[in-house]
Amino acid sequence: MTPRSGRHLVHLAALLVSPAAAVVVCGPGATCPDGNTCCPTTASDGRGGAAGWACCADEEPGQGVCCGDGKHCCANGYTCQLGGAACLADEPKDHPLATRTNLYSLCPADIPAAPHEFSGLVDASPLSLPYYSSPAPLGEPDAEAQLAVIVVHGSERNADDYFCSMQEARNLQTSYDPAHVIVVAPRFTEPRDKPSPTWFTWNGSDYGDWRKGGNSTLEGGRASLSSYAVLDKIIALLSNSHLYPKLEQIVVTGHSAGGQTVQRYALVTRSPPTAPIGSPKLRFVVANPSSFGYLNARCPSEASHSELNSRFRLRRDCPEPELTIAVVAVCSRWDDTSNPTNLILPNSALCPDYNMWHYGFGGRFTPFVSALTSRTLRLSYRCSKAADRVLQKCVAIIATFEGV
């Protein structure tokens, strides 16, 4: 989806806020995600929206700065400069790396007071998964829908914020009629969210981490379900031609921890990488993950990134995986005639866990992944070249792993 102007963006950093627990009531019929700031709109600004209000997400709950144009806002500590399409830091010394940012785009103030619930995910289980969707709940027929976007939240599990921002992205893009775009935002709750006892919940352990495709908790005899299985089921439902006969494409996207989730999910999903004729195409868009999962045991060499990888190769202790494995994406190539790939086998004696799931396929799999890697694993990506022509990211190779 392409914004009408590259200067006015749905600001991703503003999504790193507290877990959603309630809604902010702006006025009659106008509600924003928990912690958002309500910004007034008018009929003349062309935004539309619910009852003259729109939502501004900020890392400081309720402290966003409305720009007064009914379309944009800035973070706390910044001033709107509409003429320059920017937010300027009030105290530049307090924000040395971001003295100037893009304007935030407001999102629609029509967040429901409670999420929908996706039930029937596990046979004979009364548990359900909370999610947000627009223009209607999943499974409700939409004869005109052409594009569906599934957005996975970040580590704060604030699906309502991501849903709100993705709705605005839907309004800004010009490839499809916004009325024909479905937005779905599932929520993978953890105990600290104080979820409903009727919801699937993940505990964040190695085998219960929703980012890794872990299973929901079994406490109290509850049914268990992988977060990746949830995404498979949402895709399967959206692929139903009886419900969505004109759907052309399904996009699965995520930012930060959501980006980690989507990238790993793309490696192991049961959904077919090549859609049958007449089925919607499946596309993955990964935004700002702190790490990537690798297709084999090799990692970027020191030539790829001297500072981070020299630490990885020379330090006697094992550094944080994010500092090493996030350097380049899967199957990357740097311009180096002596070593076209610049990928090496690290010293596993110094860092024995570097290739374990979800950084690689060396072991310690979640049940969902283990079921796949017990046989030949086929991975499919498309290929694209970076604009600077230095790094090529492989996103259309098919790699086969025998006996993994």
N, C-alpha and C positions, 0 to 999 in steps of 0.2 A: 504494500500500500504506500502510495507516494503523497506526502503532504503537499498542499497547494503552495506553501512557501517553506523553504528550508530554514528560514530564520525563526519560525514559530513552532516549537517542538513540544510534544508531550514529554515533560522532563522526567527521566527515569530515576534520578537520584531522589526525587521527592517521594518515590514509592517506598523508600526504606524507612517506614514509620512504624508505629506500634501496631500490634495485632488488632484486627477489627473486633469490636465487642458490641457496638451499638451504632446508631446513626446520629448525625447532627441535623436537627430540624432548623432549616433556614426560614421557613414560612409555610403557610398552608399548601400542602402538596409538593413541597420541595425539601428533599433530604439529601445529605452528603455522607460519605464514609466517615467513620469515627475519627476524630482528630483533624478533620479538614476545616478550612475557613470558608464561610459562605461569602460569595462575591455577587453583588447585584448586577443584573443585566437589564436591558431595556429593549423595546421592540425595534428601536432604530439601529441597534448594534448588529442585527441580523443573526444573533446566536440562537434565538428561540430558547429552548430549555424549559424547565418546570417553574411556573409561577414567578418568573423574573429573577431566578437565582442560578448560580453555577458554583462549582466546587474547586477549591485550590488545596492540593496536598502539599505538606511541608514537613520537614523533619521535626520542627517545633510545633506540636499539636495546637491548632487554632491560631497560629501566629503568621500565617501567610499574608502577603501584602497584595491587596487587590489593586490593579492598575487603573481601574475606572473606565475602561473601554468595553467592559462586558465580555472580553475574550481572553484576557491574560492576567497573570499575577506573577509575583516574585517571592523568593524565600525570605524568611525573617532576616533582617539585617541588610536587605538590599532595597534599592529604589528603582521604580519602573522608569525606563527611558523609551517611551513608545516610538519617538522619532528614530532612534537608533536600533529599535527592536532588540533591546537588551535590558538586563537587570544589572545595576551597578552596585558594588559593595559600599555600604555607608562608611565602613572603616576598612580600607584596603589591607592594612597591616594584619587584620584579623582573618583575612581570606587571601593569603598571598598566592595561592594556586588557582583562585577563581575570583579575581577582582571584577570580572565581567562574565555573565552567563547569558544564555538565550532566555527569552521570555518563556514562562510556563504557559501552556494552554489550559484554560479552565475546562472542566468536564461537566457533563449534564447532571443537574441536581435531581436525579430520579432514582436514587439507590433504594431498593426495597428495604423495609424495616427488618426483614428476615430473609435469608437465602432460600432458594428452592432446595429440595432434597431428592437426590437420585437414588431410588430404591431398586430392589431386585438385582443388585450387583452380585450377590452370592445366593444361591438357591436356598430357600427355606430360612433365610436370615432376615430379621426385621430391621437390620441396620441400614443406614443410608449415608450418602455423601452430600454435604452441603455444597451448593454452587450458585453462581449468579449467571443469568443468561438474558439475552435480549435479541429479538423483540418478544420472545415467548419462552416458556419452559421447554427443555429438551423433550423430544418426542411429539410435540404438537406440530401437526403438518404445516409446512410453509411451501406453497406451490411456486413462489417467486424467488426464494433464496438462491443466490449464486455463489456466495463465498461464506465460509465459516471460519472463525478465528478462535482457537482455544488458547487462552493465555494462562500460564502457570506463574503463580505468585513467587516472591522471594522468601528469604529466611524468616521474615516476620509474619508470613502467612496471611497477609492482608489482601485477600482476594477481592474485597470490595473496592479497594483503591485501584488495583489493576483492571478490574472490570470497568470502573469509571473512566480511567485514562484510555483504555482500548476503545470505549464507545466514542470518545472524542477523536481518536485516530481514525475510526471508521468515518466520522463526519468530515475529516480533513482530506481523506484520500479521494481520488477522482477516477479510479479504475472501475468502480462499481457504484451503482446507486446505493447510498447508505441504507435505504429501506430494505435492500436485498442482501444485507450482510448480517450474519448471525455472530454474536459474541458470547463466548462461554468462558467462565472463570471458576474452575473447581477449587475447593479449599481443603488442604490436607492439614487437619488440626492436630495439635499436640496437647498433652494434659494441662499445660499452663494456660491454654486458651479457655479452659473451663467449658469444654464442648458439651453438647447435649449427650446424654447417655445412649441415645439412639443413633449416634453418628460413628462411623469408622474413625479411629484415632491412631496416630503413629507416635511412638515413644522416642524417636530420635537415636536409638542405638544403631550399631552396625547393621543389624538385620531388620531394624524398624525405622530406618531413615528413608523418608519419602523421596529424597533427592536421588537415592541409589536404587529406587524401585523396591524398597523394603516393604515388608508386610505390616499391616495394622496390628495393634495389640490384641492378644488373645485373652486378656484378663477377664475373669468372670465368665469364661466359656464363650466369649464373643467369637464370631466368625472372623477370619483373617483374609485380607485382600491386599495385593500389591498396588502401590500407587501407579505403576506402569499399566497394570491390568485395568485400572480405572480409565486411563487415557485411551487404551485399546477399545474399551466399551463405548466411550463417548464417540470415538471415530467411527466405530461400527454403526452406531445409531445414526450419526449424521450421514453415513454412506447409504442409508436406506432410501432407495429411489422412490418408494411409495410415499415416504414422508417428505422428501426433499428432491423432487424430480429434476429440478434445474440446477442443482448444486454442482459447480464446476471445480472448486478447489477447497481443500481443508488445510489451514495453516496452524501449526502448533508452535507457539513461541513462548519465550520466557526471558526474564531479565535477572541477572545476578544468580542467586541460588536457583531461580526458575530456569535460567539459561543452562546451568549445570544439569538440571533435571532433563531438559529437552534434548541436550546433546547426547546424554547417555541413553535416554529413551529411544532416540533415533537409531542407535546402534543395535538395539535388541527388540524393538517392537514386533509384535506378531502381525501388525497391519502390513499388507503387501507394499513393498517399495514402489512397484509399478502397478498402478491401478488397472483393473480390467477395463475394457472398452465400455464406455458409458458410466463409469464410476468417477467420482471426483478425484482429482490429483491430490497427493499428499505432500506437503512441503513443511520443512522445519526451519525456523528462524531463531538463531541463538544470539542473545544479546548480553555482552559483558559478564560471562562466567568467570569465576576466579580460577578455574581449572578445566581441563579437558580430559576425556577418556581416550586412551591411545589404542590403536588396533593391534599393536604387538609390543614386545618388551623394549623397543628402542625409544630413546628420548633425545631431545635436541642436544647437540654437542656444544662445546665451549665456543666454537666458531659462530654458532647461531646467536648466542647471547652471552658474551664473555662474563659479565658480572654475575648473573644469576647462576649460570651453569658451572662457572669455576667454583662457586660455593658448593654446588651439588657434587662436583667431582673430587674436590680437595679437602673439604671439611671432614673431620673424623666422626662427628655426630651427624645425625640425619636431619636435614632441614625440613621445614614445612613443605609438603608436596605442592601447595599452591605456588611456591616460589620457583619451582622448576618445571612442572608439567604444564603450566599455563602459558609458557613462552610462545609456543606456536600451536596451531590447530592440527587436527589429524592429517597425516600424510602431507606434511609441508615441505617445501623445497626452497632453499635460499640460493642466491647466485654465488656459487663457489665451485669453480671448475675442478678443484682437487677432491671435493667431496660433495657431489650434487645434492645429497639428501641432508648431510650434517646431522644424521641421527645415529646415536651410539647405544651400545649396551652398557648401562651404568654399572658400577661396582655394587653388586647385590649384597656383598658382605658388609658394606658400610650402611646400606639402606635396603634391608630385605623386603620391606613392604611396599616399595615404590610402584610395583606393577600389580598390586592387588586391586580388586574392584572397589571403587569405581574409577580408579586412575588407569587401570589396564585389565587384562584378562588372565592374570596370574593366579587367581584363586579368591577365596573368601567371598563367594558370590551370594547374593540374596536368592531366595527360592525362585523368583521369576527368571533371573538370569541363569541360574544353575540349570533350569529345565531346558534352556536353549543350548548352553555350552556343552551339554552331554552328547551333542551330535554336531555335525558340521554346521558352522555358523556363517551365514552369508550376510554381509553388510553392504549397503548400497548408499552412495552419495553422489551428488553432482559436483562437477569441477568448475571453479571460477578463479579468475586471476585478480590479485589485488591491484588497485589503481596505480600504486607506485612501481609495479612490475618487479618488485624484489621478492615478495612472498607469494607463492601459489598455494592456495588451500584446496585440498582435494575433497570435493563433496559429491563425485559420481564414479567412484571406483567400486568394484565388487571384490572384496577380500574374503578368502575362504580359510577358515581355521580348522585344521584336522586334529581331533583328539584333545581339544582344549578343555 
